Structures are given as C-alpha cells and as structure tokens.
Amino acid sequence: MYICGVPSIQHEGLVELVRQHPPLGVELLRHVGTFALPAEVTAVLGSEDMSDVTPRSNGRPTGKPKPQTYTADSVVIVADAVSGERLIAVVIEPQGRASDDKDQSWPVYATTARKANKCPRAVLVVACWDPAEADACRRIIATGHPGLVFVPIVIDRDTAPPLADASPYLVLFNAVIGAVDLHTEEGRARVVAAIADTGAEGARFRSLCDIILGIASDAAHEHLEELMGITYKSKFVDGWYQQGRAAGEAEGIAQGEARGEARAILRVLRSRGLRPTLAQRELIESCDDVAQLDTWCDRALTATTVAMVFEDLGEATGPVNSATSSVQAKLVALGVGHHDEAGAHRGIGLVATYQRRSQRDQPVALGLQRRHPG
C-alpha cells in the first residue's frame, strides 16, 4: 500500500524481512507445498530487475520509444545445498492495495525471473495484509495464450504458515500480514521474542523493532514498548541508546554519547508508563556527564517513580565535575538546596506519574532505501 506515493510500513517491512533473511522465501515455498525441495537448500537474494531493455513505444503515438521497466520487490534464489544447482526463483510481492498493472506485471515477474536469475523455474508469492485485497489478488490472470493461465499464489492472515517451529523471521512475517494478534499478551510476547531471537544487531535490529511498532495499533504499540523495555531491557534499551547516539554524533563523540544516553532514559521511562515533567526532561537532556546519565538509565529500568531516577541529586557532597555542577546549578536556580531532598522533589516537580500515552508517536520511518520505484 502506498500513502501519497509513499510505501506503507507493511510493504517496506516485508521487503526488509526478506532482505535480512532470504531463507524466509524457502519457508514460504515449503508452506505453499506446490514444489518439492531437497531437505538441504541455500537461499540468497536474486536480481529484482525484470525490465524489458528493448525500446518499446508503450502505445504512445509520438515521441521516442522507451524501455519498459519492471522491478520486483524481492527475489530469492533457492539452490541445492549439496550440488549448488539453482532450483527455483521465488518472487515475493507485498500487496496492500489494488494495482491496475498487476495483470501485466505479475506474469512478467514469474517468467523473466527464470532468465534473469538463470533458474529452471520461478514462482510468484503475493503477501497481503488486507483480506479484501488478498481475494482480489487471487483472481486468475488469462494471458491469451492457449493453456497459459497465471494463477497467483497469495498468502494472507487466513492462509499464513503455522507458527509451530517457525523461524523468528517467519513469525515477524506473520505479524506484518496480521496473522499474529498484537492485541493479545501471547501475540506480543511471541513477536518481541522473535525480534530478540533473530540475532540482528545495530540498524538491522532497530529496523525490526520499527516494523513491529509501526504496524501496531495505539494500544498494542504501548504494550509492545513496555514489553521491549522491561522483558528484554538490555538488548532493546541498547538499541534505543545506539539510535540516540547516532543521532547525536554530529555534535561530537562525547555530546553524541550523552545525547544517546538521554534519549534512552526518556524512552525507557515512557515505555514503563512514567512521564517526566518538563523540568525533569530538561534536566536529563541538558546533562553531558555520561557517567551520571548511565546511573539514571540503570535506575530508569527499575524505578517505580520518576523521582527515584534522580534520588542522588539531593545527596551530593564534596567536589563535583562541571557537568554535575551544571545539573545541580539548575536545582539551585529553582531554589532547591542540595541536601533538601523533599524540597528538591517539590522544586523541580519530581512527581510520580502513571499516565499512559493517549496517542502514538509520529509514524515510524524505517530509513530503508528503496531500490526501485514500486
């Protein structure tokens, strides 16, 4: 599905899952059951370019003829693990909206994929998250040639692969097409566990989190963030920290690291239903003492109130570094003495709050660079 010409999170999410884990194509192929495969196979990404490089007029009465361009979303080449022989090309097409040209493009994908990837066979698998669109995609495409009828293979939430013994990426695939209910505790736990079990790191890991958070409803989004922040705190919080640090590195390594810590603290607090006041947020974001921020981040993981995160600020004695001094200076400016902990809590508004978010954040941007127009 495209919104104002921009691919949907479901579309880009499915493409990203295949890009990260090409064996997903094998799992889908085995689920379809139409093709017999050896027990041991390999899977790699194949060429997505299905273009006709011969200039065509495209039905235009005048003007210079242009080549017809066809680009598939994802192609996986399946080969025999023992002999290395290529067995089949699997073209995986996420589909969330009606497409006027699929009657022409889909048969091209299946036939051209054989030549482009030097495979004896090719198959098109359409992944749909909209049941109505899935039914429309199942319509037989008559090519006009005797005996040559194209029957799309469509997988939606009602025909999704079973989750028993499914790989982590297949669990995430099922979640994107709506076959895992993110409104249930079991469904959310299964998906969060799957993200952790992929073994993805860095940007790949963050993309998986963004995909699932992006497809979730407001209510499910909130529960997922909480589960990510508590059940799998170390891996998920590190992902948030690295994301914040990357965003801040343009300001310098030390400042980037501090900014990453600050963002991680705020993200953890939000995921646990603790909403900092404006003063508390400014205190976190203005601190450039990484060690201090590290301490606050550790506390944020278990604190039951926001005030508990800053419990050390009323106990400072002796010399402090410039960064900590700047934090304490804010307290002094607010009329709070270093040893007046109760006053400190009153002065900077350190009040426990359990309000939940009423609205989701802005739509998640995966930051995935598209390799083709559609």
Residue, then its C-alpha position, 0 to 999 in steps of 0.5 A: m500500500y502506498i500513502c501519497g506515493v509513499p510505501s506503507i510500513q507493511h510493504e517496506g517491512l516485508v521487503e526488509l524481512v526478506r532482505q535480512h533473511p532470504p531463507l524466509g522465501v524457502e519457508l514460504l515455498r515449503h508452506v505453499g507445498t506446490f514444489a518439492l525441495p531437497a531437505e538441504v537448500t541455500a537461499v540468497l537474494g536474486s536480481e529484482d530487475m525484470s525490465d524489458v531493455t528493448p525500446r518499446s513505444n508503450g502505445r504512445p503515438t509520438g515521441k521516442p520509444k522507451p524501455q519498459t521497466y519492471t522491478a520486483d520487490s524481492v527475489v530469492i534464489v533457492a539452490d541445492a545445498v549439496s550440488g549448488e544447482r539453482l532450483i527455483a526463483v521465488v518472487i515475493e510481492p507485498q500487496g496492500r492495495a489494488s494495482d491496475d498493472k498487476d495483470q501485466s506485471w505479475p506474469v512478467y515477474a514469474t517468467t523473466a525471473r527464470k532468465a534473469n536469475k538463470c533458474p529452471r523455474a520461478v514462482l510468484v508469492v503475493a503477501c497481503w495484509d488486507p483480506a479484501e485485497a488478498d481475494a482480489c489478488r487471487r483472481i486468475i490472470a488469462t494471458g491469451h495464450p492457449g493453456l497459459v493461465f497465471v494463477p497467483i499464489v497469495i498468502d494472507r492472515d487466513t492462509a499464513p504458515p503455522l507458527a509451530d517451529a517457525s523461524p523468528y523471521l517467519v513469525l515477524f512475517n506473520a505479524v506484518i500480514g496480521a496473522v499474529d494478534l498484537h492485541t493479545e499478551e501471547g501475540r506480543a510476547r511471541v513477536v518481541a521474542a522473535i525480534a530478540d531471537t533473530g540475532a540482528e544487531g545495530a540498524r538491522f535490529r532497530s529496523l525490526c523493532d520499527i516494523i513491529l511498532g509501526i504496524a501496531s495499533d495505539a494500544a498494542h504499540e504501548h504494550l509492545e514498548e513496555l514489553m521491549g523495555i522491561t522483558y528484554k531491557s538490555k538488548f532493546v534499551d541498547g538499541w534505543y541508546q545506539q539510535g540516540r547516539a547516532a543521532g547525536e554524533a554530529e555534535g561530537i563523540a562525547q555530546g553524541e554519547a550523552r545525547g544517546e544516553a538521554r534519549a534512552i532514559l526518556r524512552v525507557l521511562r515512557s515505555r514503563g508508563l512514567r512521564p517526566t515533567l518538563a523540568q525533569r526532561e530538561l534536566i536529563e537532556s541538558c546533562d553531558d556527564v555520561a557517567q551520571l546519565d548511565t546511573w539514571c538509565d540503570r535506575a530508569l529500568t527499575a524505578t517505580t517513580v520518576a523521582m527515584v531516577f534522580e534520588d542522588l541529586g539531593e545527596a551530593t557532597g564534596p567536589v563535583n565535575s562541571a557537568t554535575s555542577s551544571v545539573q545541580a546549578k539548575l536545582v539551585a536556580l529553582g531554589v532547591g538546596h542540595h541536601d533538601e531532598a523533599g524540597a528538591h522533589r517539590g522544586i523541580g516537580l519530581v512527581a510520580t506519574y502513571q499516565r499512559r500515552s493517549q496517542r502514538d508517536q509520529p509514524v515510524a520511518l524505517g530509513l530503508q532505501r528503496r531500490h526501485p520505484g514500486 
